[in-house]
Amino acid sequence: MTSATPALKAAHARWAVAASFLLMGLLIGAWVPHVPLAKERLGVGPGIFGLALLSIAGGAVIAMPTAGVLINRYGSARMITLTGLMFCAAFFAPVLAPTLATFALGGALMGMAIGSMDVAMNAHGIAVEKAMKKPIMSMLHGVYSVGAMAGAFLGGALLQGFGEIAQTVTMVAIALVLLIGATRFFLPGSIDKGLSGSHFAWPTKATIGLGLLCYLALMIEGSIIDWSAIFMRETFAVEAGIAALGFAVYQGGMALSRLSGDWIRLKAGAVRMVAVSALLTAAGTALFLVAPTPMIAIIAFFIAGVGIGNVAPVLFAGGGRLEPTAPGRGIAAVTTLGYTGFLSGPPLIGFVAQVTSLTAALFLTVVAALIIAVFARAVKAADTY
């Protein structure tokens, strides 16, 4: 029996890394229905609980630079397996935490696993892109979006029908099956071991520009995710279920654009794709901020989701290519700055809204999208294979 050809191995690896993105999406989606239950169990107000939730994002940002070093040393394939197992184990911690302190600690551990796995998955996705000589990053992030929606629906149903423990065990079991099935099809660890993995992955001159654009892109994502339902409810006085539709269609728009993004990037190129996507984001965001009716606002959220969906995946791809001898370090630098934006964006919107209005504060996301469009040429490296 002959061994698989390089092209076949790369094709298998594409679906293996896609399974990893699906795994992460499923578990993050499954975590969402636990959030209000955790708040009730801990018996704290929204301000304190909001700070406790920051432990998850904080853990992710702290772990990302170290993940770049470890990928350079051991390869992204091994790191996906290790961090995937860590995520499955750490998922139980905030779900079962009986006190605020243990919740924050458990959240930080889960965030560290998420951040490290995120860097490893994107690094391996870049390696597969190079092996296949065609873009796949948008598809991978689209699979994540689909997984997040599926995890939220399935996780919510299991939680409602069988309780927290049964839901957690079931979702982690599904994640482990995906991880075990994917592991044997990853590209070999030597494919992206770097030559300069002896120091932390702080941004370099080669990655700082893309990192700042990624900061703006994920600031937009985080701000709309956290403030969309509040904006809908305060602006149009709609029920909570209707208010949540803005977020739902926003995520749907992101998934749709990501699943078609690789084809668009192949035809139009990364620079044009990011520029047009950013302009579409600005238009959609501006439209929902001035929309006269809830229906128009919901349509505008969908437009904004279609626009922003492909920006971060292409920036991640560019980060890995700007440092060809250490792709893990490059992707870690860009993702670290990006997730800093995801973390700091919503509080910034809240602070500006406190002194102006929520509508005025959210116009900062329009400005951020326009800045990305102006400097889209910085992502040209994403088109090299």
C-alpha positions in Angstrom: 0.0 0.0 0.0 1.4 3.4 -1.0 1.6 6.3 1.4 -0.7 9.3 1.0 0.6 12.0 -1.4 1.5 15.4 0.0 -1.7 16.9 -1.5 -3.9 14.2 0.1 -2.1 14.7 3.5 -2.8 18.5 3.2 -6.4 17.9 2.3 -6.8 15.6 5.4 -5.0 18.2 7.6 -7.5 20.9 6.4 -10.4 18.9 7.8 -8.5 18.0 10.9 -7.8 21.6 11.7 -11.4 22.5 10.8 -12.5 19.9 13.4 -10.3 21.8 16.0 -12.1 25.0 15.1 -15.4 23.3 15.4 -14.4 21.9 18.8 -13.6 25.3 20.1 -16.8 26.8 18.8 -18.9 24.1 20.3 -17.4 24.5 23.8 -17.5 28.3 23.7 -21.1 28.1 22.5 -21.9 25.6 25.2 -20.5 27.9 27.8 -22.9 30.8 27.0 -26.0 29.3 28.7 -23.9 28.7 31.8 -23.2 32.4 32.2 -26.5 33.6 33.8 -26.6 30.4 36.0 -23.1 31.2 37.3 -24.1 34.8 38.1 -27.1 33.5 40.1 -25.0 30.9 41.9 -22.3 33.4 42.9 -24.9 35.9 44.0 -23.0 39.0 42.8 -24.1 42.1 40.9 -23.5 42.7 37.2 -20.5 44.9 37.7 -18.6 42.4 39.9 -19.6 39.5 37.7 -18.5 41.4 34.6 -15.0 41.8 36.1 -15.0 38.1 36.9 -15.8 37.3 33.3 -12.8 39.3 32.2 -10.6 36.6 33.8 -11.4 34.4 30.7 -10.2 37.0 28.2 -7.3 38.0 30.5 -6.1 34.4 30.7 -6.3 34.1 26.9 -4.2 37.3 26.3 -1.6 36.2 28.9 -1.2 32.8 27.4 -0.9 33.8 23.7 2.7 35.0 23.7 3.9 31.8 25.4 2.0 29.7 22.9 4.0 31.2 20.1 7.2 30.2 21.8 5.9 26.6 22.4 4.8 26.3 18.8 8.2 27.3 17.5 9.7 24.6 19.7 7.2 21.7 19.4 5.1 22.5 16.3 1.4 23.6 16.1 0.1 20.0 15.7 1.3 18.9 19.1 0.1 22.2 20.7 -3.4 21.8 19.3 -3.6 18.3 20.9 -2.2 19.5 24.2 -4.3 22.7 24.5 -7.4 20.9 23.3 -7.1 18.5 26.2 -6.5 21.4 28.5 -9.6 23.2 27.3 -11.8 20.1 27.8 -10.5 19.7 31.4 -10.6 23.5 32.2 -14.2 23.8 30.9 -15.4 22.2 34.1 -13.7 24.8 36.4 -15.9 27.8 36.0 -19.1 25.7 35.6 -18.6 24.1 39.0 -16.9 27.0 40.8 -18.7 27.7 44.1 -17.1 31.0 44.9 -16.2 34.2 43.1 -12.5 33.5 43.6 -12.6 30.0 42.3 -14.7 31.2 39.4 -12.1 33.8 38.4 -9.3 31.3 38.8 -11.2 28.7 36.8 -12.1 31.3 34.1 -8.4 32.3 33.8 -7.4 28.6 33.4 -10.0 28.1 30.7 -9.0 31.4 29.0 -5.4 30.3 28.9 -6.4 27.1 27.2 -8.6 28.9 24.8 -5.9 31.5 23.9 -3.1 28.9 23.5 -5.3 26.7 21.4 -6.4 29.6 19.3 -2.8 30.5 18.4 -2.0 26.8 17.6 -5.0 26.3 15.4 -4.4 29.4 13.4 -0.7 28.5 13.0 -1.6 25.1 11.8 -4.2 26.6 9.4 -1.4 28.8 7.9 0.8 25.7 7.5 -2.0 23.9 5.7 -2.6 26.9 3.5 1.1 26.9 2.5 0.9 23.1 1.8 -2.3 23.5 -0.3 -1.2 26.8 -1.9 -4.7 28.2 -1.5 -6.5 30.1 1.2 -8.5 28.2 3.9 -8.4 30.6 6.9 -11.8 32.1 6.4 -13.4 28.7 6.0 -11.8 27.6 9.3 -13.2 30.6 11.1 -16.5 30.0 9.5 -16.5 26.5 10.9 -15.8 28.0 14.3 -18.9 30.3 13.9 -21.1 27.4 13.0 -19.7 25.5 16.0 -20.5 28.4 18.3 -24.1 28.6 17.1 -24.5 24.8 17.3 -22.9 24.7 20.7 -25.2 27.4 22.1 -28.4 25.7 20.7 -27.4 22.2 21.7 -25.8 23.3 25.0 -28.9 25.2 25.9 -31.2 22.3 25.1 -29.1 19.9 27.1 -28.9 22.3 30.0 -32.6 22.8 30.0 -33.4 19.1 29.8 -30.7 17.4 31.9 -28.9 20.0 34.0 -25.4 21.6 34.2 -23.3 18.5 34.9 -24.9 16.3 32.2 -24.6 19.1 29.7 -20.9 19.8 30.5 -20.0 16.1 30.4 -21.8 15.6 27.1 -20.3 18.6 25.3 -16.8 17.8 26.6 -17.2 14.2 25.3 -18.2 15.4 21.9 -15.2 17.8 21.9 -12.8 14.9 22.9 -14.1 12.7 20.0 -13.4 15.5 17.6 -9.9 16.1 19.0 -9.0 12.4 19.0 -10.3 12.0 15.4 -8.4 15.0 14.2 -5.0 14.3 15.8 -3.8 11.6 13.5 -4.5 13.8 10.4 -2.5 16.9 11.3 0.6 17.8 9.3 3.9 16.6 11.0 5.1 18.7 13.8 8.2 19.7 11.9 6.1 21.6 9.3 6.1 24.9 11.3 8.7 24.6 14.0 10.4 28.0 14.0 14.1 28.9 14.1 13.7 31.6 16.7 11.5 30.3 19.5 13.7 31.3 22.5 11.8 34.4 23.5 8.3 35.6 24.1 6.1 36.6 21.1 5.9 40.3 21.7 5.0 42.2 18.5 7.9 43.0 16.2 8.3 45.6 13.4 7.0 43.0 10.9 3.8 42.2 12.8 3.0 45.5 14.7 1.0 46.9 11.8 -1.2 43.9 11.3 -1.5 43.5 15.1 -2.9 47.1 15.4 -5.4 46.4 12.6 -6.4 43.2 14.3 -6.8 45.2 17.5 -9.4 47.4 15.7 -11.1 44.4 14.1 -11.6 42.5 17.3 -12.5 45.7 19.1 -15.4 46.0 16.7 -16.4 42.4 17.1 -16.3 42.5 20.9 -18.1 45.8 21.2 -21.0 44.7 19.0 -21.2 41.3 20.7 -21.4 42.9 24.2 -23.5 46.0 23.4 -25.8 45.0 20.5 -28.7 43.6 22.6 -28.5 46.6 25.0 -28.5 49.0 22.1 -31.6 47.4 20.6 -33.5 47.3 23.9 -32.7 50.9 24.9 -33.2 52.3 21.5 -36.4 50.5 20.4 -37.8 49.3 23.8 -38.1 45.7 22.4 -38.4 42.5 24.4 -35.1 40.7 25.4 -35.7 38.0 22.8 -36.0 40.6 20.0 -33.0 42.5 21.3 -30.9 39.3 21.0 -31.8 39.0 17.3 -29.2 41.6 16.4 -26.5 39.5 17.9 -27.9 36.3 16.2 -28.0 37.7 12.7 -24.6 39.4 13.2 -23.1 36.0 14.0 -25.0 34.5 11.0 -23.6 37.1 8.7 -20.0 36.4 10.0 -20.5 32.7 9.4 -21.8 33.2 5.9 -19.0 35.5 4.9 -16.3 33.3 6.4 -17.6 30.2 4.6 -17.3 32.0 1.3 -14.3 34.1 2.2 -11.5 31.8 0.9 -13.0 31.8 -2.6 -13.4 35.6 -2.5 -9.8 36.1 -1.3 -8.5 33.8 -4.0 -10.3 35.9 -6.7 -9.9 39.4 -5.3 -6.8 39.2 -3.2 -6.3 39.9 0.5 -5.9 43.7 0.3 -9.1 44.3 -1.8 -11.0 41.8 0.3 -10.1 43.4 3.7 -10.7 47.0 2.3 -14.2 46.2 1.0 -15.0 44.1 4.1 -14.1 47.0 6.3 -16.1 49.5 4.3 -19.1 47.1 4.5 -18.6 46.8 8.2 -18.6 50.6 8.6 -21.7 50.9 6.4 -23.6 48.2 8.3 -22.6 49.6 11.7 -23.5 53.2 10.8 -26.9 52.0 9.4 -28.0 50.2 12.6 -27.0 53.2 14.7 -29.3 55.5 12.7 -32.0 52.9 11.9 -35.6 54.1 12.4 -37.0 50.7 13.1 -35.9 47.4 14.8 -36.2 45.5 11.5 -33.8 47.9 9.6 -31.4 47.7 12.6 -31.5 43.8 12.4 -30.8 43.9 8.7 -27.9 46.3 9.4 -26.4 44.0 12.0 -26.4 41.2 9.3 -24.6 43.5 6.9 -22.0 44.4 9.6 -21.5 40.7 10.3 -20.9 39.9 6.7 -18.3 42.7 6.6 -16.3 42.0 9.7 -16.3 38.2 9.4 -13.3 37.9 7.1 -11.1 40.7 8.4 -9.5 38.9 11.4 -8.9 35.5 9.6 -6.9 37.3 6.9 -5.0 39.4 9.4 -4.1 36.2 11.3 -2.9 34.6 8.0 -0.7 37.7 7.2 0.8 37.6 10.7 2.0 34.0 10.2 3.5 34.8 6.8 5.4 38.0 7.9 7.7 35.8 10.0 8.3 32.7 7.9 11.0 31.3 10.2 8.8 31.6 13.2 5.1 31.6 12.1 3.9 30.7 15.6 5.5 33.9 16.9 4.0 36.0 14.2 0.5 34.6 14.7 0.8 34.9 18.5 1.8 38.6 18.2 -1.2 39.5 16.0 -3.7 37.5 18.0 -2.4 38.9 21.3 -3.0 42.5 20.1 -6.3 41.4 18.5 -7.6 39.9 21.7 -6.5 42.9 23.6 -8.9 44.8 21.4 -11.6 42.3 22.0 -11.0 42.7 25.8 -10.7 46.5 26.0 -13.2 47.5 23.3 -16.5 46.9 25.3 -15.3 48.7 28.4 -14.1 51.6 26.2 -17.6 51.8 24.6 -19.1 51.8 28.1 -16.9 54.6 29.3 -17.6 56.8 26.3 -21.3 56.0 26.6 -21.3 57.1 30.2 -20.2 60.6 29.3 -22.1 60.8 25.9 -24.5 58.2 24.7 -24.4 54.6 23.6 -25.1 55.5 20.0 -22.3 58.1 20.0 -19.9 55.6 21.7 -20.7 52.8 19.1 -19.7 55.2 16.3 -16.2 54.5 17.4 -16.6 51.1 15.7 -17.4 52.9 12.4 -14.2 54.9 12.7 -12.2 51.7 13.5 -13.6 50.0 10.4 -12.7 53.0 8.2 -9.1 53.0 9.6 -8.8 49.3 8.6 -10.0 50.1 5.1 -7.4 52.9 4.7 -4.5 50.7 5.8 -5.7 47.4 4.2 -2.5 47.3 2.1 -0.6 46.1 5.2 -2.3 42.6 4.8 -0.6 42.0 1.4 1.6 39.3 2.9 -1.5 37.0 3.4 -1.4 36.3 -0.3 2.1 34.7 -0.3 2.2 30.9 -0.1 
